[in-house]
């Protein structure tokens, strides 16, 4: 199963970083129709063909996602979209 694993450092602190991840997840959920829920400092997300989480720390965020077969061909586009959002909010 192909996976995505992207990490970014930030200087926002934990509380602000969680709020930013919440906003990003809301926008992505509307576009890609996935469900999400917090488990500690990890925002877990899932939809048909993808499952993963965004781990938020005081100085970094890490996105990990396992892609199903049908999304395997879209992996580069999905990674680009994640990187764009992370760079926009955590650069």
C-alpha positions, -999 to 999 in steps of 0.1 A, spaced: 0 0 0 16 33 -10 19 59 17 26 96 22 48 109 50 55 147 51 68 167 81 73 204 86 89 224 114 70 255 127 73 281 154 36 284 162 34 264 194 11 235 200 -22 254 205 -19 276 174 -6 246 153 -36 225 164 -60 254 153 -42 257 119 -45 219 114 -81 220 123 -87 247 97 -68 228 70 -86 196 78 -120 213 75 -111 227 41 -97 194 29 -127 175 43 -151 196 23 -131 191 -9 -123 154 -5 -152 143 17 -134 126 46 -142 122 83 -117 133 110 -114 133 147 -88 142 173 -70 115 193 -48 135 217 -26 157 195 -32 136 164 -60 144 139 -71 111 124 -88 111 90 -104 85 68 -124 81 36 -127 54 11 -92 47 -2 -72 67 23 -65 66 61 -40 86 81 -33 112 107 -17 146 113 5 146 144 8 181 159 37 189 182 49 222 196 75 226 169 64 204 140 35 187 121 37 154 104 11 141 79 10 103 73 -15 87 50 -19 52 36 -35 52 1 -56 25 -13 -51 10 -48 -74 35 -65 -56 65 -52 -21 52 -59 -19 69 -92 -29 102 -76 -2 101 -50 20 129 -65 -10 152 -68 -21 144 -32 14 150 -19 16 183 -38 -17 195 -23 -6 185 13 28 203 8 10 234 -5 -12 236 25 17 230 49 39 255 33 11 281 32 3 277 69 36 265 85 64 282 65 
